[in-house]
Amino acid sequence: MKIRVVAGIALGAALLAPAPASAATAPELSGAAVYADDGHRLARYEGGEWSTLAKIGALPQFAVSPDGRKAAWVTDGGDLQVKDGAKTVTAATKLQGGTPCLTPVWSPDSTQVAYVGKGETVMAVKADGTGRRRLGTSRGVCHLAWAAGGRYLAGYTGEADAVYRLDVRTGKAARAKGVKLVTHVQSLSPNGRNAVVAVPADPAALGDGSWPAAFKPAVVDLVTGRKLTPAVKGRLIGAFYLADGRLVVRVAGGAHNTLVVLDAAGKEGQRIEEPARARTQALLQVLP
């Protein structure tokens, strides 16, 4: 792995999230991340080494915790499985299994998992299966993303025609502006205002809702509807918000992909070569 720090270049800061004061002195990324391969094997890469978090099999309904140490997935029979180290527990049952877009999502502190219950109800449960609670209802239940600030979740509709943002304080969801066609919600800014989404070029090619290995990212302000493509050169195949407000943009390469880190002002501060093995894999988490 090669990591390069570069001088700041203005890169479309308008939709980058306002960051905490500590973000100005945020540490450089090490390149640690979590990926999913074609067989839905979830693996953590850190310090030049790979370690398997979970082997999900053919089902695509999975998620990895922000700390990169836990995995959650929904079985074909509708059980929510949570794996923490060597221990796997069934945290919830009678969910809708076999529906690729209905992925669970971990809370920002990696202690709870949100999932889709009956109808359009979004629930949360602790990793050990206790403390089940209702977060609210939302039409946007596909590929849920949970903002680092903790207040908002967002997902897209089963018809792939809208994104809804759920306020867990009120339990109510609002339709986001600026999105009429969408097939993925990758990440939310810490304050929950901006979302990294995938907008398909062909309205007739919506896929089956599985987690994409690569997609052209758009950043959307869910309140105003304003959107942009991160101003990073190359073929962009993903983007991910960090908890401190920085945006990590994934750029395709021949031998390996590159992660370009933009600070809260939209300036490029770091480039990281991903491992060659991850070139065709889905990026699930970027770790600090």
Disulfide bonds with the S-S distance in Angstrom:
Cys101-Cys142 2.09
